[in-house]
Amino acid sequence: MREYKIMLVDDEPDILNLLEKAFRIEGFHNITKIENGLAAVAACRAIQPDAVVLDVMLPDIDGYEVCKQIREFSHCPVLFLSSKNDELDKILGLAVGGDDYVTKPFSPKEVAYRIKAQLRRMEYKQAPASRPLQQIGELRIDPEGCRVLKNEKELELTAREFEILRYLAENLGRVISRERLYETVWGEDSFGCDNTTMVHIRHLREKIEDNPAAPQYIITMKGLGYKLVNPYEK
């Protein structure tokens, strides 16, 4: 495994130490620990970590604001930690650019494994391969560069949003169930996945569609799932 850079952000030193220990056991050794939000943004800009574990409740600015600022210059996976188990808090975490959300109390080992899964999928996306650019209507998908352009302007997608779009593009015109989409992109069992999948699809539409309320690319097939289509080939 390559030497990934992991940034852990939490205002409780005991939690930082537990997470660090779990990550080291899983083979991660380049670990930076930060205890407040502003320092996390500055460190992320300087270090360019491969993944961030980010507590929501921080002493200066909250984790949501940290994530929003990080997303201005980085697409690295961000996993939120929170004592809040409310669905709206989870949705907010995903809405500001987070890729995963774990509530306290949590298993440090599970957090390490979730980050490991995120990085494994990133490796797959970045692996050298003869995967050409895919043009779908006004969208151009670059699998190797993990980029999406619309009318030659690059779109700011999260890692998870890119994976969803890439997978739908690989199955252009085919209906993909929410369960299959979740299990493929998240790499987890799809039980209770509906809201998570719907939130990501909604935000993806907001970025790629001219009118998200009347989508032309990502079409909902009621009771079945979603499919990506070329609006010029309908």
VENCORJO-V828490 format. One record per residue. N is the residue number from 1. RES is the residue in one letter. OMEGA is omega in whole degrees, 0 to 359 (NA if undefined). Layout:
BEGIN
n=N res=RES omega=OMEGA
n=N res=RES omega=OMEGA
END
This chain:
BEGIN
n=1 res=M omega=179
n=2 res=R omega=182
n=3 res=E omega=179
n=4 res=Y omega=176
n=5 res=K omega=182
n=6 res=I omega=176
n=7 res=M omega=179
n=8 res=L omega=183
n=9 res=V omega=178
n=10 res=D omega=181
n=11 res=D omega=178
n=12 res=E omega=182
n=13 res=P omega=180
n=14 res=D omega=178
n=15 res=I omega=178
n=16 res=L omega=181
n=17 res=N omega=177
n=18 res=L omega=179
n=19 res=L omega=180
n=20 res=E omega=180
n=21 res=K omega=180
n=22 res=A omega=180
n=23 res=F omega=179
n=24 res=R omega=177
n=25 res=I omega=180
n=26 res=E omega=173
n=27 res=G omega=177
n=28 res=F omega=184
n=29 res=H omega=178
n=30 res=N omega=189
n=31 res=I omega=176
n=32 res=T omega=180
n=33 res=K omega=182
n=34 res=I omega=185
n=35 res=E omega=175
n=36 res=N omega=189
n=37 res=G omega=182
n=38 res=L omega=178
n=39 res=A omega=179
n=40 res=A omega=179
n=41 res=V omega=181
n=42 res=A omega=181
n=43 res=A omega=180
n=44 res=C omega=179
n=45 res=R omega=183
n=46 res=A omega=187
n=47 res=I omega=186
n=48 res=Q omega=181
n=49 res=P omega=178
n=50 res=D omega=178
n=51 res=A omega=181
n=52 res=V omega=169
n=53 res=V omega=194
n=54 res=L omega=176
n=55 res=D omega=180
n=56 res=V omega=184
n=57 res=M omega=180
n=58 res=L omega=188
n=59 res=P omega=182
n=60 res=D omega=173
n=61 res=I omega=185
n=62 res=D omega=184
n=63 res=G omega=179
n=64 res=Y omega=179
n=65 res=E omega=177
n=66 res=V omega=181
n=67 res=C omega=180
n=68 res=K omega=180
n=69 res=Q omega=178
n=70 res=I omega=183
n=71 res=R omega=177
n=72 res=E omega=183
n=73 res=F omega=183
n=74 res=S omega=176
n=75 res=H omega=181
n=76 res=C omega=178
n=77 res=P omega=178
n=78 res=V omega=177
n=79 res=L omega=179
n=80 res=F omega=168
n=81 res=L omega=181
n=82 res=S omega=173
n=83 res=S omega=180
n=84 res=K omega=182
n=85 res=N omega=182
n=86 res=D omega=182
n=87 res=E omega=181
n=88 res=L omega=178
n=89 res=D omega=178
n=90 res=K omega=179
n=91 res=I omega=179
n=92 res=L omega=179
n=93 res=G omega=179
n=94 res=L omega=184
n=95 res=A omega=182
n=96 res=V omega=175
n=97 res=G omega=177
n=98 res=G omega=181
n=99 res=D omega=180
n=100 res=D omega=186
n=101 res=Y omega=181
n=102 res=V omega=182
n=103 res=T omega=176
n=104 res=K omega=356
n=105 res=P omega=185
n=106 res=F omega=175
n=107 res=S omega=178
n=108 res=P omega=179
n=109 res=K omega=179
n=110 res=E omega=179
n=111 res=V omega=179
n=112 res=A omega=180
n=113 res=Y omega=179
n=114 res=R omega=177
n=115 res=I omega=179
n=116 res=K omega=180
n=117 res=A omega=178
n=118 res=Q omega=182
n=119 res=L omega=177
n=120 res=R omega=178
n=121 res=R omega=176
n=122 res=M omega=178
n=123 res=E omega=180
n=124 res=Y omega=181
n=125 res=K omega=186
n=126 res=Q omega=182
n=127 res=A omega=178
n=128 res=P omega=179
n=129 res=A omega=181
n=130 res=S omega=179
n=131 res=R omega=184
n=132 res=P omega=172
n=133 res=L omega=180
n=134 res=Q omega=179
n=135 res=Q omega=178
n=136 res=I omega=185
n=137 res=G omega=179
n=138 res=E omega=181
n=139 res=L omega=172
n=140 res=R omega=184
n=141 res=I omega=180
n=142 res=D omega=184
n=143 res=P omega=183
n=144 res=E omega=180
n=145 res=G omega=181
n=146 res=C omega=182
n=147 res=R omega=173
n=148 res=V omega=178
n=149 res=L omega=174
n=150 res=K omega=185
n=151 res=N omega=177
n=152 res=E omega=176
n=153 res=K omega=183
n=154 res=E omega=179
n=155 res=L omega=181
n=156 res=E omega=180
n=157 res=L omega=171
n=158 res=T omega=179
n=159 res=A omega=181
n=160 res=R omega=179
n=161 res=E omega=178
n=162 res=F omega=180
n=163 res=E omega=178
n=164 res=I omega=182
n=165 res=L omega=179
n=166 res=R omega=181
n=167 res=Y omega=177
n=168 res=L omega=180
n=169 res=A omega=177
n=170 res=E omega=180
n=171 res=N omega=184
n=172 res=L omega=178
n=173 res=G omega=180
n=174 res=R omega=177
n=175 res=V omega=179
n=176 res=I omega=181
n=177 res=S omega=177
n=178 res=R omega=182
n=179 res=E omega=180
n=180 res=R omega=179
n=181 res=L omega=181
n=182 res=Y omega=183
n=183 res=E omega=180
n=184 res=T omega=185
n=185 res=V omega=182
n=186 res=W omega=181
n=187 res=G omega=182
n=188 res=E omega=174
n=189 res=D omega=188
n=190 res=S omega=182
n=191 res=F omega=178
n=192 res=G omega=187
n=193 res=C omega=192
n=194 res=D omega=183
n=195 res=N omega=180
n=196 res=T omega=180
n=197 res=T omega=182
n=198 res=M omega=180
n=199 res=V omega=181
n=200 res=H omega=178
n=201 res=I omega=180
n=202 res=R omega=181
n=203 res=H omega=176
n=204 res=L omega=177
n=205 res=R omega=180
n=206 res=E omega=183
n=207 res=K omega=185
n=208 res=I omega=184
n=209 res=E omega=172
n=210 res=D omega=178
n=211 res=N omega=183
n=212 res=P omega=180
n=213 res=A omega=177
n=214 res=A omega=188
n=215 res=P omega=178
n=216 res=Q omega=182
n=217 res=Y omega=182
n=218 res=I omega=185
n=219 res=I omega=175
n=220 res=T omega=174
n=221 res=M omega=189
n=222 res=K omega=179
n=223 res=G omega=184
n=224 res=L omega=182
n=225 res=G omega=183
n=226 res=Y omega=170
n=227 res=K omega=176
n=228 res=L omega=181
n=229 res=V omega=172
n=230 res=N omega=185
n=231 res=P omega=181
n=232 res=Y omega=182
n=233 res=E omega=180
n=234 res=K omega=NA
END
